[in-house]
Structures are given as C-alpha cells and as structure tokens.
Amino acid sequence: MEAAKTDTFKISIGDTEQNYILCTTTAPKSYDGFGTIELTTGAVRNVLIQEKHFTWQSSRYYSGLKSCNIKEIDKHINRYLTGKMFERIAGKTE
C-alpha cells in the first residue's frame, strides 16, 4: 500500500524536514520503529509513520496480523496533528 502525497503531514525543524503518513493501527506500541510517532493510545492507535519507512512499518504491523489504515489528512486533522505535536514537544502525554 502506498500513500498519496496529499496524505502526508510535513514536520520541519530548522533545516530538517520529514513527511509523515497518518494511520490507525491495532498493533501494540512495541511494533513501532524508525521514527513512528504515537499520537493516541488504546485498542486502535493513531500513529504518524515516516513516509520513507512506511512500507517497512506497515509490513511490520501486518506481520503480527494487525491492521494499518491510512487516514486522509484534512484541515481538521491537520489542526489536531499540530496540537498533538505541540503537546509532545511540551512533554504532555495522554
């Protein structure tokens, strides 16, 4: 499965820039790797997966028979993601 460019969320800090894909997964956090960012916890988690590692990360979830579904990023989700990222930077967690 490949994400369309419109499904990416760009994070820039100084000269460093990464594109992330927003997904829902039923896999536990122990399946996360390569810069995957957990946004919410629970039976179905929202995660940001680095675009360049998406194939590897989604395959890892599937290897444990867990789901990985791309979510379209609209303006409301973009606001939500931005807020969640600021919470993480400030050290706040759910």
C-alpha positions in Angstrom: 0.0 0.0 0.0 1.4 3.4 -0.9 0.2 6.8 0.4 -0.8 9.6 -1.9 1.2 12.8 -1.5 -2.0 14.5 -0.1 -1.9 12.1 2.8 1.4 13.3 4.2 2.0 15.6 7.1 5.2 17.6 6.9 7.2 18.4 10.0 10.1 20.9 9.7 12.5 21.7 12.5 15.3 24.1 11.3 16.8 22.6 8.1 15.4 19.1 8.9 12.2 18.1 7.2 10.3 14.8 7.3 7.0 13.7 5.7 4.7 11.5 7.8 1.6 9.5 7.0 -1.2 9.4 9.5 -2.5 5.8 10.1 -4.7 3.9 12.5 -3.3 0.6 13.7 -4.4 -2.2 16.1 -0.7 -3.1 16.6 0.8 -2.5 20.1 3.5 0.2 20.5 6.2 -2.5 20.6 5.7 -2.8 16.8 6.6 0.8 16.2 10.0 1.7 14.8 12.0 4.0 12.6 10.6 7.3 14.0 7.0 6.3 14.2 5.1 8.7 16.5 2.2 7.5 18.6 -0.5 10.2 18.9 -3.2 8.2 20.8 -3.2 5.0 22.8 -5.8 2.3 23.1 -7.1 -0.7 21.0 -6.9 1.4 17.9 -4.0 3.9 17.9 -3.3 6.9 15.7 0.3 7.0 14.6 2.5 9.1 12.3 4.8 7.0 10.2 7.8 8.5 8.3 6.9 8.3 4.6 10.3 6.9 3.8 9.7 4.0 6.2 6.0 3.4 5.5 6.4 0.2 3.6 8.6 -1.3 6.3 6.4 -0.1 9.2 3.1 -1.2 7.7 4.6 -4.6 6.9 5.7 -4.9 10.5 2.2 -4.3 11.7 0.8 -6.8 9.1 3.4 -9.4 10.2 1.6 -9.6 13.5 -1.8 -9.7 11.8 -2.5 -6.2 12.9 -4.2 -3.5 10.8 -2.7 -0.4 9.4 -5.0 2.1 7.6 -4.1 5.4 6.1 -6.2 8.3 7.2 -6.8 11.2 4.9 -5.4 14.5 6.3 -8.0 17.3 6.0 -7.8 20.7 7.7 -9.4 19.5 10.9 -7.0 16.6 11.2 -4.1 18.9 10.3 -5.1 21.1 13.3 -5.4 18.1 15.5 -2.0 16.8 14.5 -0.4 20.1 15.0 -1.9 20.3 18.5 -0.7 16.8 19.4 2.8 17.6 18.2 3.0 20.7 20.3 1.8 18.6 23.3 4.6 16.1 22.7 7.2 18.8 22.4 5.9 20.3 25.7 6.1 16.9 27.4 2.4 16.4 27.8 1.1 12.8 27.2 -2.4 11.2 27.4 
